[in-house]
Amino acid sequence: MPEPRESERRRLLGELGAGLAAEASTLAALTDYLGQSYAELPEAELALPLAEEPQIPFWRSYAEQARDIGVARALALRFPQLGFPVERGI
């Protein structure tokens, strides 16, 4: 008796219109493909804890500036479009 996975594959191939010959050759090719062993991937070489990324000091300075002068003003210093006062008609 075929294993459950093979039975399911046969059923699916039949639903897709595969004839018996095509079904047999397709199942043989699939079994061969799935039986291949692949080389193991090398383990990632990570030194923990990870080193701080170069942008982190800038973000810390932005956060400190936002605490000191307020978020809106700190953003306005970085984004010119936020430097305009909000008024009706602008």
C-alpha atoms as a printed R data frame, in Angstrom:
   type eleno elety resid chain resno      x      y       z
1  ATOM     1    CA   MET     A     1  0.000  0.000   0.000
2  ATOM     2    CA   PRO     A     2  1.451  3.431  -0.911
3  ATOM     3    CA   GLU     A     3  2.342  5.805   1.878
4  ATOM     4    CA   PRO     A     4 -0.187  8.584   2.635
5  ATOM     5    CA   ARG     A     5  1.897 11.301   0.968
6  ATOM     6    CA   GLU     A     6  2.189  9.291  -2.232
7  ATOM     7    CA   SER     A     7 -1.568  8.645  -2.236
8  ATOM     8    CA   GLU     A     8 -2.222 12.358  -1.812
9  ATOM     9    CA   ARG     A     9  0.205 13.189  -4.616
10 ATOM    10    CA   ARG     A    10 -1.466 10.638  -6.908
11 ATOM    11    CA   ARG     A    11 -4.873 12.132  -6.101
12 ATOM    12    CA   LEU     A    12 -3.663 15.679  -6.843
13 ATOM    13    CA   LEU     A    13 -2.027 14.633 -10.111
14 ATOM    14    CA   GLY     A    14 -5.232 12.882 -11.136
15 ATOM    15    CA   GLU     A    15 -7.258 16.017 -10.383
16 ATOM    16    CA   LEU     A    16 -4.854 17.987 -12.565
17 ATOM    17    CA   GLY     A    17 -5.537 15.622 -15.457
18 ATOM    18    CA   ALA     A    18 -2.351 13.543 -15.418
19 ATOM    19    CA   GLY     A    19 -2.771 10.130 -17.025
20 ATOM    20    CA   LEU     A    20 -1.345  7.003 -15.392
21 ATOM    21    CA   ALA     A    21  1.925  7.148 -17.368
22 ATOM    22    CA   ALA     A    22  2.452 10.836 -16.631
23 ATOM    23    CA   GLU     A    23  1.484 10.264 -13.012
24 ATOM    24    CA   ALA     A    24  4.048  7.470 -12.614
25 ATOM    25    CA   SER     A    25  6.880  9.424 -14.234
26 ATOM    26    CA   THR     A    26  6.028 12.582 -12.291
27 ATOM    27    CA   LEU     A    27  5.940 10.705  -8.988
28 ATOM    28    CA   ALA     A    28  9.266  9.019  -9.807
29 ATOM    29    CA   ALA     A    29 10.871 12.380 -10.629
30 ATOM    30    CA   LEU     A    30  9.435 13.958  -7.484
31 ATOM    31    CA   THR     A    31 10.634 11.076  -5.305
32 ATOM    32    CA   ASP     A    32 14.111 11.356  -6.834
33 ATOM    33    CA   TYR     A    33 14.159 15.124  -6.283
34 ATOM    34    CA   LEU     A    34 12.993 14.880  -2.677
35 ATOM    35    CA   GLY     A    35 15.542 12.145  -1.997
36 ATOM    36    CA   GLN     A    36 18.507 14.352  -2.850
37 ATOM    37    CA   SER     A    37 20.562 15.426   0.075
38 ATOM    38    CA   TYR     A    38 21.738 18.986   0.126
39 ATOM    39    CA   ALA     A    39 24.926 20.249   1.693
40 ATOM    40    CA   GLU     A    40 24.447 21.733   5.118
41 ATOM    41    CA   LEU     A    41 24.697 25.481   5.294
42 ATOM    42    CA   PRO     A    42 27.533 26.754   7.465
43 ATOM    43    CA   GLU     A    43 26.587 28.121  10.842
44 ATOM    44    CA   ALA     A    44 26.480 31.888  11.016
45 ATOM    45    CA   GLU     A    45 29.494 33.281  12.767
46 ATOM    46    CA   LEU     A    46 28.097 35.833  15.169
47 ATOM    47    CA   ALA     A    47 29.896 37.369  18.065
48 ATOM    48    CA   LEU     A    48 27.342 38.170  20.729
49 ATOM    49    CA   PRO     A    49 26.556 40.756  21.842
50 ATOM    50    CA   LEU     A    50 26.529 42.367  18.419
51 ATOM    51    CA   ALA     A    51 28.554 45.524  17.915
52 ATOM    52    CA   GLU     A    52 26.620 48.765  17.891
53 ATOM    53    CA   GLU     A    53 25.696 49.870  14.381
54 ATOM    54    CA   PRO     A    54 27.087 53.207  13.130
55 ATOM    55    CA   GLN     A    55 23.732 55.036  13.036
56 ATOM    56    CA   ILE     A    56 22.907 54.393  16.710
57 ATOM    57    CA   PRO     A    57 24.852 57.391  18.134
58 ATOM    58    CA   PHE     A    58 22.982 59.712  15.758
59 ATOM    59    CA   TRP     A    59 19.599 58.361  16.863
60 ATOM    60    CA   ARG     A    60 20.625 58.741  20.495
61 ATOM    61    CA   SER     A    61 21.564 62.372  19.874
62 ATOM    62    CA   TYR     A    62 18.211 62.951  18.107
63 ATOM    63    CA   ALA     A    63 16.333 61.457  21.065
64 ATOM    64    CA   GLU     A    64 18.326 63.571  23.539
65 ATOM    65    CA   GLN     A    65 17.675 66.715  21.514
66 ATOM    66    CA   ALA     A    66 13.947 65.890  21.355
67 ATOM    67    CA   ARG     A    67 13.898 65.546  25.158
68 ATOM    68    CA   ASP     A    68 15.639 68.906  25.541
69 ATOM    69    CA   ILE     A    69 13.805 71.085  23.001
70 ATOM    70    CA   GLY     A    70 10.714 69.026  22.152
71 ATOM    71    CA   VAL     A    71  9.961 66.594  19.389
72 ATOM    72    CA   ALA     A    72  8.342 69.103  17.007
73 ATOM    73    CA   ARG     A    73 11.282 71.525  17.188
74 ATOM    74    CA   ALA     A    74 13.865 68.735  16.867
75 ATOM    75    CA   LEU     A    75 12.118 67.421  13.758
76 ATOM    76    CA   ALA     A    76 11.803 70.933  12.309
77 ATOM    77    CA   LEU     A    77 15.579 71.329  12.594
78 ATOM    78    CA   ARG     A    78 16.079 68.200  10.477
79 ATOM    79    CA   PHE     A    79 13.187 68.582   8.017
80 ATOM    80    CA   PRO     A    80 12.896 72.070   6.463
81 ATOM    81    CA   GLN     A    81  9.281 71.474   5.457
82 ATOM    82    CA   LEU     A    82  8.399 71.306   9.168
83 ATOM    83    CA   GLY     A    83 10.006 74.684   9.858
84 ATOM    84    CA   PHE     A    84  7.077 76.692   8.509
85 ATOM    85    CA   PRO     A    85  4.466 77.862  10.979
86 ATOM    86    CA   VAL     A    86  1.071 76.268  10.653
87 ATOM    87    CA   GLU     A    87 -1.394 78.906   9.533
88 ATOM    88    CA   ARG     A    88 -4.602 78.978   7.618
89 ATOM    89    CA   GLY     A    89 -3.914 79.414   3.911
90 ATOM    90    CA   ILE     A    90 -0.409 77.979   3.841
